[in-house]
Amino acid sequence: MSFQYSNDPNKRFHTLNYAFREEFGEKIFKVTMDGGFDCPNRDGTVARGGCTFCSVSGSGDMIIAPKDPLPVQYQKEVTRMHKKWPDVNNYIVYFQNFTNTHAPLEVIKHRFEQVVNEEGVVGISIGTRPDCLPDDVVEYLAELNERMYLWVELGLQTTYEETSRKINRAHDYQTYLDGVAKLRKHNIRVCTHLINGLPGETHEMMLENVRRTILDSDIQGIKIHLLHLMKNTRMMRDYAKGELKLMEQDEYVKLVCDQLEMIPPEIIVHRLTGDAPRDTLVGPMWSLKKWEVLNAIDKEMRERDTYQGAKNVRLSGVDSSC
């Protein structure tokens, strides 16, 4: 079986690598940056303490020089990535850590503009929250979208309000839907983040997260994460009280394949697992073997003889709970 959005016979889902090659005609990699932004549910704007799964350094644990000036960070990250892909010459700058539109517009502009004009930069990817998209910032993002290849990545994590309260997300599902609508009004690509394994969520609920996200919002990309339990996070209390059960690898692989079958094939899958530093990870420890997990997903898709969109929830008459 060949999948229409892949030139790799082992991949039966629409990878970001494939999308980049289609867009630019060559291999592109993302250069991860820490823009020095905070988060509104850490600094008291909407709450304090941050999401319960979030470490002190947020999602930027793997950034090698987060305190350096942005142009220096950029050069160091490119140098590191070239050790793996020495022939790549063009890059997507990825503002990953915390909420990268949580600042006055002039601050956001100043930080982004320091690196978007660096040699080799062909695009920008911006991680943020849907409650941090005021009109003036969206207008600036629309301008960037005219200038270069742009993604806005929204951390939804779950569609369930009960789970949202447990993890201290501090915005509701409607805020997410409104944020996507504001971005799509300007034809800005949106990638939504979901986390598998949040406290209290069943297999069926995690499938429902994907179904709702696809049917309720006009997104072009999706990023699926495994929940990483990290040291010194508020979620450790849930774990200690027995309110959180860490997923097993086989359980996770089967869930992801079920979710891929639901996702329309044209939606780009940015990620199917994540990275965490070994010294701060409590579990699941099997997640450290990232390529084993990805290979297991590919294997399960082949053994099922299935592909992304085989049970496309955007097609009428499909029961995504099956």
N, C-alpha and C positions, 0 to 999 in steps of 0.2 A: 504494500500500500504506500502510495506517495501522498504527502500532505501538501496542499497548494501553497502554503506560506512557509515552506522550508526547502532548502537545497541540501539538507543533511538527512539521509534515510533513517537515521536514528532518532530524529526529532519529529514528533507528531504534534507539536504546538508552535505557535507563532512567536519565535524568540526575538528579543531585542537586537541581538546580533544580526539576524536576518533582516529586520526592519532597517537597521543602520546601513547595511550593504545595499538594500533597495533604494534608500534615500540618497546615499553618497557614493555608491559604487565601489566602496572599499571598506576595510576594517576600521572601525572607530572605537575608542574607549572613553569611558567617563572618568573625569579627573575630580575626585572628591575633595570638597572644600568645607572648612568651618568658617562661616561668615561672621561669627561673633554675635549672633542674635540670641535672644532669650526665648522663653515660651510663656504665653499668657496664663497658663495654669501652673507656672512655677513662680512667677514674679508678683502674683496677686492681682493681675488684671481681671481674671475670671476665677482663679483658684490658686492654691499653693500646694507645693509638694510634687507637682508633675504627675504624669500617668504612673500608675503603681509599678509598671514593668520597666520604667525608664531609669537608667543609671545616672549618676551625677554628671557624667559627660554626655548624656543623651545618646543619640545614634551615631555619634562620631568617634566611637572607641577605636576604630581602625585607622583614623586619620593620623598620619605620621607627624605632622607639625602644626597642630591646630592653633597654637598661639602666635605663629609667625605672621608677618604681613601677608595679605592675600596673594600678591604676585610671587612671593617667596614660596608660599604653600603650593601654588600652582606648579612652579618649576620643580620642586622636590617631588611632588606626586607624579609628574610626567616622567621624571628620571627613574622613579621606582617602577612605573608601569612599563617603561621601555626595556627593563630587564627581562620582562616576559614577552613583550611584543615590540621588538626593536624597529620594525619597519612601519609602524603606525605614525602618521604625520598630522592627523586631524583629531580633534577632541571635543567632547561635550563637557563643559564645566558643570559640576553637580554640587549645588549648595545643599548639603544633606542635613547638617546637625541642627536640632531644635527647629524653630519656626522662622523661616527666612523671609517672611513679609511682616514680621512683628516689630515694626519700627516706623518712624515717620518716613514719608516718601523720599525726602532728600538723603536720609541715611541709607535707605535701600539702594537708591540710584548710585550713591558714592561707592558702595561696596561692590555692587555688581559690575559697574563700569570699570573698576580696577582690573578686571580679568577678562571680560568678554571680548576685549580687543587685543588680547595676547595672541602671539603668532600661533596659528594652528587651530584656534577656537572657531568651531563652526556652529555651536549651539550651546544652550544652557538648560539645565534641569533644576527646578526649584522645589525643594521640599517645604511644605507649609501646612497650616490648618485652615479649614474652611471658614472659621470665624475671624480670620486675619486677612480678609480680602476687601478692604474699603475701596470705594469707587476710584480714587486717584491712583491707588496701587494697581488696580486692574487695568486702568488706562495705560499705565506705564508698561505693564506686561503685554498689553496689546501692541504697543509700539515695538517692544522687543521681538514679538512674534512676527512682525513685518520685517525686522532686520535679520533674523536668524532663526534657526530651528529651535523650538521651545517646547518643553514639557513643564507642566505644573503638577507636582505629586502631592496628593491630599491624603493625610493620615486619618482614615475612617476607622479602621481596625475591626469594628463590629457595627451591625445595624440594630442591635438590641439595646434599648435604653437601660435595662437592668444591668447588663454587662458594662455599659458605659459608666454607670454610677460606681460599679465595683472597681473599675480601673481608673476612676477620676479623670475621664477624658474631658469633662467640663464643657461639652457642647452637645446638642441633640442632633438626631438624624436629619431633621428638616434643615438645620443650618448647613449640613453637608450638601443636601440637594440644592439649596439656594446658591451655595458657593460654586458648585459645578455649573449651574445655569448661568451665573455671571461670567464665568470664564468662556463657556461655549458660545455666548453671545458674540464674542470676539474671535471665534474659531480657534481658541487656544486648546492645544491637546491636554487632556487630563488623564493622569494615571492615579488610580485609587489603591491605597494600601489596606490589606486585610490581614489579620493575625489569626492563625489557627491555634487552638489550644488555650484560649482565654478561660478564666475560672467559670465553671458552670455550663459552658457551652458544649452541647452534644454534637455528634457527627451530623445529625439532621439540621441543627442550628447553623453549623458552619457551611453546609450546603445552601441553606436559606440566606446566609450573608451574601454569598455570590449571586444567588438568584435576584435578590432585591437590588443589589448594586447594579447589576446589568440592566434590569428592567426599569428601574426608577431613575437612572442617571445616564446621560449621554457621555460615556467615557470611551477613550481610545486605547487605554492601557490599564493593566492591573498588575499589582505586585502582591504576591502571597508570601507571608512570613510564617515561620514556625515561632511560637512563643519561646523565647530564651529566658530562663529564670536566672537573674544576676544577683550576685552578692550586694548587700547594702541597698536593696530596693524595698519599697513598701510591700511589694508582692510576696516577699519572703514570709510575711505574717500570714497570708492566705495559705501558703504552703505548710507552714508550721501548724496551722489549725486544721489541716486536712481538707481545705476547700479548693485545692488545686492539684490536679493529677497531671503529671508530665506525660506527653504523648510518646508512644513507642514508634520506632522507625517504620515498621510495617504498617501500622495504623495511619501514620502520617502520609506515607506513599499512596496508600489506597484512597485516602481522602482527597489528596491533591489530584489524583487521576479522575476521581468522580467530579471534582470541581472543573477540571479542564474540559471534560466532556460537555459541561453546561455552557462554557464561555464561547460566544460566537467566534469563528475562526479569524475574523479580521481584527479582533482586539489583540493588541500586542502584550505578551506576557513578559514583564520586565524582570521578574524574579520569582522563583519557586521555593526558596529557602533563604537563610540569611547567615551573616557572620557574627561571631561573638568572640571576645578575647578569652583564651583558655583559663587565664588566672582569675577571672571574675565570674566565669560561668558555673552555675550550680547544676544545670541540666536543661534539656537532655544532652548528655555528653556525646551521644552518637552524632549530634548535629555538627560537631567539629570536623567530621569527615564529609565535607560538603559534596565532593564529587561522587562519593559512594551513594549519597542520597539522590543526587541528580541522575546518576546512572540507574538507580533502582526505579525511579519514576519512568525513565525511558523504557526500561525492561517491562514494567507493568503495562505500559501503553501498548507495547508490541504484543505481549502475551494476550491482552484483551482484544487485539486487532482493532484498536479504537484510535481516536484522534480528537484534537480540540474542536468542540462544536458538534460532536456526534449526537449530543442531546441538547442542541442549541436552545436556550430558554427564550430566545427572541422569536422562535418559530411557534406558531400557534399549535395548541394541542399537545405540547410537551409537558410532562409532569416531572419537574426537576427534583422532586423528593424521592423518586424511584432509584 
